[in-house]
C-alpha cells in the first residue's frame, strides 16, 4: 500500500517532459531549456556579428545614399511594388565599398544595400591621405570616368554618384570627368574600376625591387634631395 501511494505521488518517467513539450511532442523540450534552439540562434547571431571586422573594430563608417528607385513586379493579382537602393560606404581613411539592395520598404532596402557595401569594401592607397597617387581611367558598360590627382585646396571636382564615392573614401582633392551614360550604377562601377588600378610608389618599388627614392628621382624636375624627402613621406 505504501508503495502504491509513493508511486502515485511520483511523476511517471518522462511524464513532466512530455507535458511541457518533450522530445516526442511538437517543438521539443530543447527549445525551452538552457542551451535550447532559441538560445543557440541568439548566440549564433551574436557570434556572427562579433566575427564581422567592421563591427568588431567599432569604427565609424560614412554611409551615402546614392540612388533609390521604385521597381515593380507583375504577378497574377497585378503589380507588386518595391524599392531598390544604391549605397556607398567608407571609413574616410582609404576604404570604400558600394552595395545594392531591394525590398518592399525603403528602410529595409537601404539596410540591405549598406550590409552589401560593408562586405565589398576595397582599400585604395592615398597620397598624403588627401588625393590619389596618379591619374586613372575606368569604364563599365557605357560609363567611362577619368580621375586625376590634384593639388591641395582643389576640392572634390566630381558630380553625382562619383562625389559620394570620394567623400566616403576620404579624398579631399581630386578632379574627375564622366563621359557617356549617367546611369548611377554604371558610374559607380566605372569609378571603382579606376580606383582598383591605383598603386602607390611603395608597392611599385617592392614589386620591382628598387628604392622609392630611385623611382621618384626619375622625374626630370625632382632633385635627389627632394626625392629622398618624398620617399620618406611615402614610406
C-alpha positions as CSV (number, residue, x, y, z in Angstrom):
1,X,0.0,0.0,0.0
2,X,2.8,2.4,0.9
3,X,4.5,1.5,-2.4
4,X,1.3,2.3,-4.3
5,X,0.9,5.7,-2.6
6,X,4.6,6.5,-3.3
7,X,4.3,5.5,-6.9
8,X,1.1,7.5,-7.3
9,X,2.7,10.7,-5.9
10,X,5.8,10.3,-8.1
11,X,5.7,11.5,-11.7
12,X,5.7,8.9,-14.4
13,X,9.1,8.6,-16.2
14,X,9.3,11.3,-18.8
15,X,5.7,12.5,-18.0
16,X,6.7,16.0,-16.9
17,X,8.9,16.4,-20.0
18,X,6.1,15.3,-22.3
19,X,3.6,17.6,-20.7
20,X,5.9,20.6,-21.3
21,X,6.8,19.6,-24.9
22,X,9.2,16.7,-24.6
23,X,11.3,15.3,-27.3
24,X,8.4,13.3,-28.6
25,X,6.0,16.3,-28.7
26,X,5.9,19.2,-31.1
27,X,8.6,21.8,-30.5
28,X,10.6,19.6,-28.2
29,X,11.8,20.5,-24.8
30,X,15.2,21.6,-26.1
31,X,13.8,25.0,-27.2
32,X,12.9,25.9,-23.6
33,X,15.8,24.5,-21.6
34,X,19.2,26.0,-21.2
35,X,21.0,25.9,-24.5
36,X,17.8,25.3,-26.4
37,X,17.2,26.1,-30.0
38,X,16.2,29.8,-29.4
39,X,19.2,30.3,-27.2
40,X,21.5,28.8,-29.8
41,X,20.0,31.0,-32.5
42,X,20.6,34.1,-30.4
43,X,24.1,33.1,-29.6
44,X,24.8,32.2,-33.2
45,X,23.8,35.6,-34.4
46,X,25.9,37.2,-31.7
47,X,28.9,35.2,-32.8
48,X,28.5,36.1,-36.4
49,X,28.3,39.8,-35.5
50,X,31.4,39.5,-33.5
51,X,33.3,38.0,-36.3
52,X,32.5,41.0,-38.6
53,X,35.7,43.0,-38.7
54,X,33.9,46.3,-39.2
55,X,31.6,45.7,-36.2
56,X,34.3,44.3,-34.0
57,X,36.6,47.2,-34.6
58,X,33.8,49.7,-33.8
59,X,35.0,52.1,-36.5
60,X,32.6,54.7,-37.7
61,X,31.6,54.4,-41.4
62,X,30.4,57.1,-43.7
63,X,27.2,56.0,-45.5
64,X,26.0,57.8,-48.6
65,X,22.6,57.0,-50.3
66,X,23.4,57.5,-54.0
67,X,20.2,56.4,-55.6
68,X,16.8,54.9,-54.8
69,X,14.3,53.7,-57.4
70,X,10.8,52.2,-57.2
71,X,10.6,48.9,-59.0
72,X,7.6,46.8,-59.8
73,X,7.0,43.1,-60.5
74,X,3.9,41.9,-62.4
75,X,2.2,39.0,-60.6
76,X,-1.1,37.2,-61.1
77,X,-3.0,39.7,-59.0
78,X,-1.5,42.8,-60.5
79,X,1.7,44.6,-59.8
80,X,3.9,44.3,-56.7
81,X,5.9,47.4,-56.0
82,X,9.3,47.6,-54.2
83,X,12.3,49.8,-53.8
84,X,15.9,49.4,-54.9
85,X,18.7,51.4,-53.1
86,X,22.3,52.1,-54.1
87,X,24.5,52.9,-51.1
88,X,28.2,53.8,-50.8
89,X,30.0,53.1,-47.5
90,X,33.6,54.2,-46.5
91,X,35.7,54.9,-43.5
92,X,37.2,58.2,-44.9
93,X,40.6,56.6,-44.5
94,X,41.1,54.8,-47.7
95,X,38.4,52.1,-47.7
96,X,35.2,52.3,-49.6
97,X,32.5,49.9,-51.0
98,X,29.1,50.0,-52.7
99,X,26.1,47.8,-52.4
100,X,22.7,47.3,-53.9
101,X,19.5,46.1,-52.1
102,X,15.9,45.6,-52.9
103,X,12.9,45.3,-50.5
104,X,9.2,46.2,-50.2
105,X,10.1,49.2,-48.0
106,X,12.7,51.9,-48.3
107,X,14.4,51.4,-44.9
108,X,14.9,47.7,-45.4
109,X,16.2,48.3,-48.9
110,X,18.8,50.8,-47.6
111,X,19.7,48.3,-44.8
112,X,20.4,45.5,-47.3
113,X,22.4,47.8,-49.6
114,X,24.5,49.0,-46.6
115,X,25.2,45.5,-45.5
116,X,26.3,44.5,-49.0
117,X,28.5,47.6,-49.2
118,X,30.3,46.7,-46.0
119,X,31.1,43.2,-47.3
120,X,32.5,44.6,-50.6
121,X,34.9,47.3,-49.3
122,X,38.2,47.8,-51.0
123,X,41.3,49.6,-49.9
124,X,42.7,52.4,-52.1
125,X,46.2,53.9,-51.5
126,X,46.1,57.7,-51.0
127,X,48.9,60.3,-51.3
128,X,49.2,62.3,-48.0
129,X,45.7,60.9,-47.1
130,X,44.0,63.5,-49.3
131,X,44.4,62.7,-53.0
132,X,45.2,59.9,-55.5
133,X,48.7,58.9,-56.4
134,X,48.2,59.1,-60.1
135,X,45.6,59.6,-62.9
136,X,43.3,56.7,-63.7
137,X,40.6,55.6,-66.1
138,X,37.7,53.2,-65.6
139,X,34.7,52.0,-67.6
140,X,31.8,49.8,-67.1
141,X,29.2,49.3,-69.9
142,X,28.6,52.7,-71.4
143,X,30.0,54.5,-68.4
144,X,33.5,56.0,-68.7
145,X,35.2,58.0,-66.0
146,X,38.6,59.8,-65.7
147,X,40.2,60.6,-62.3
148,X,43.2,62.8,-61.7
149,X,45.2,63.7,-58.6
150,X,45.0,67.4,-57.6
151,X,47.0,69.9,-55.5
152,X,45.9,70.7,-52.0
153,X,42.9,73.0,-51.9
154,X,41.4,71.9,-55.1
155,X,38.5,70.1,-53.5
156,X,36.3,67.3,-55.0
157,X,35.6,68.2,-58.6
158,X,33.0,65.5,-59.2
159,X,29.3,65.3,-59.5
160,X,26.5,62.9,-58.7
161,X,27.5,59.3,-57.6
162,X,31.2,60.0,-58.1
163,X,31.2,62.6,-55.4
164,X,29.7,60.2,-52.9
165,X,32.4,57.7,-53.6
166,X,35.3,60.1,-53.0
167,X,33.7,61.6,-49.9
168,X,33.3,58.2,-48.3
169,X,36.8,57.2,-49.4
170,X,38.3,60.3,-47.7
171,X,39.7,62.0,-50.7
172,X,39.8,65.8,-50.3
173,X,41.4,66.9,-53.7
174,X,40.5,65.2,-57.0
175,X,39.4,66.1,-60.5
176,X,37.1,63.8,-62.3
177,X,35.2,63.6,-65.6
178,X,32.3,61.3,-66.5
179,X,31.7,60.5,-70.2
180,X,28.8,58.6,-71.6
181,X,25.9,57.3,-69.5
182,X,24.6,59.0,-66.4
183,X,23.3,55.7,-65.0
184,X,24.3,55.8,-61.3
185,X,25.1,52.1,-61.2
186,X,27.4,52.2,-64.3
187,X,29.1,55.3,-63.0
188,X,29.7,53.8,-59.6
189,X,31.2,50.6,-61.1
190,X,33.3,52.6,-63.5
191,X,34.6,54.7,-60.7
192,X,35.6,51.6,-58.7
193,X,37.3,50.2,-61.8
194,X,39.5,53.2,-61.8
195,X,40.2,53.0,-58.1
196,X,41.2,49.4,-58.2
197,X,44.1,50.2,-60.5
198,X,45.6,52.7,-58.1
199,X,49.0,51.8,-56.9
200,X,51.4,53.5,-54.5
201,X,55.2,54.2,-55.1
202,X,55.9,51.9,-52.2
203,X,54.1,49.0,-53.8
204,X,55.8,49.6,-57.2
205,X,59.2,49.7,-55.5
206,X,58.6,46.5,-53.7
207,X,57.4,44.8,-56.9
208,X,60.4,46.0,-58.9
209,X,63.0,45.5,-56.2
210,X,64.0,49.1,-56.1
211,X,64.1,52.0,-53.6
212,X,61.3,54.5,-53.5
213,X,63.8,57.4,-53.9
214,X,65.1,55.9,-57.1
215,X,61.6,55.8,-58.6
216,X,60.8,59.3,-57.6
217,X,64.1,60.7,-58.7
218,X,63.4,59.7,-62.3
219,X,61.2,62.8,-62.7
220,X,63.1,65.4,-64.6
221,X,62.2,68.3,-62.2
222,X,62.9,66.5,-59.0
223,X,66.3,66.6,-57.4
224,X,67.8,63.7,-55.4
225,X,67.3,65.5,-52.1
226,X,63.6,66.2,-52.9
227,X,63.2,62.6,-53.9
228,X,64.6,61.3,-50.6
229,X,62.2,63.6,-48.7
230,X,59.3,62.4,-50.8
231,X,60.3,58.8,-50.3
232,X,60.4,59.2,-46.6
233,X,57.0,60.8,-46.6
234,X,55.6,58.0,-48.6
235,X,57.2,55.3,-46.5
